[in-house]
Amino acid sequence: MSTPTKPGSPFMIHCGIQITERREYFAECRMTVKEELHNTVGMLHGGALATLADCAGAVSTWDVMGPNEIAVTTDFNLTCLKTTYSGDRLIATGTLIHRGRRFMRSQVEIRKDDENHTLVATAGVSLMVVEKKR
């Protein structure tokens, strides 16, 4: 069952990233590539792709966190496989594959929302569990 979710951080909103599904150990985020996210040669900037991956990985942890815990990214790796351009719709799915007492790991796939579900990138996101500041 999918959990109702908040819209995300101001930076996610600025990038046009929407959380479209969230449940224990899983998240789906979507983004439509817009010109403001291009690099100098007119395709999606790698940093925007990394942001989408980081968001999907982090949101996949939300439903396993204690009430006074948050998860912060400690590191991640991103493998870019295909280029994307304005108008391309992307779907990032994050799956939490390890939930330890202090550290977590999520695997992310980013695909085009096209008839072939073209794989654009994969990522691994490591997160540390910390206490929420009051």
TIBAMI-541436 format. One record per residue (C-alpha): residue in one letter; x, y, z. Coordinates in steps of 0.05 Angstrom, whole numbers, plus 5000, padded with zeros to 4 digits. Layout:
AXYZ
...
This chain:
M500050005000
S502750684981
T503451205035
P501051925024
T507252355020
K509553065028
P511753434965
G519153404981
S524453914994
P524554614963
F530454384919
M526453784894
I520754244877
H525454724842
C528154154799
G521053924783
I521753254820
Q515252954845
I514552374893
T509351944859
E509551314901
R512251124969
R511850505012
E516350125059
Y523050005024
F520850334959
A519951014926
E518351274858
C520051984836
R518752314769
M521752904733
T520653204664
V527053464633
K526654214624
E531454694591
E533654994657
L536754314675
H540954264611
N548554254608
T552454674558
V551054194500
G543454174509
M542253524546
L540353384618
H545953584666
G549053004705
G547953384769
A540453404756
L540552654743
A544452544807
T539352964845
L533652534819
A537451894840
D539052174909
C531752364920
A529051674901
G534351334945
A532851775004
V525251734999
S525750974998
T528051025071
W522451455098
D517750905119
V522950515159
M525451105200
G523851205273
P519951825294
N526252185316
E530751965259
I532652225191
A537251935138
V542552365105
T546452165043
T553751995058
D555751784987
F552951524922
N555251284855
L551751424789
T552551064724
C549751454664
L547751014605
K543451454559
T542652194545
T536152554557
Y533353204528
S527853714541
G521053384545
D523652704565
R519852434625
L524052054675
I521951554728
A526851394785
T525450794830
G529150714895
T529350054932
L532150025002
I536649405003
H539849475071
R537249785136
G542449755190
R542450095257
R546750685232
F547350595156
M542650435098
R543550295024
S538650404968
Q539150194895
V536250664843
E534250584770
I532351174726
R528451014664
K525051424609
D517451414612
D517151144541
E514550514508
N521250154520
H522350404591
T529450584568
L534550524624
V537951204631
A542151104695
T543250684756
A545650904824
G547350664893
V545851124951
S548751045021
L545451405079
M546951495152
V541551495206
V541852105251
E537452405304
K532752965282
K534553645309
R528853945347
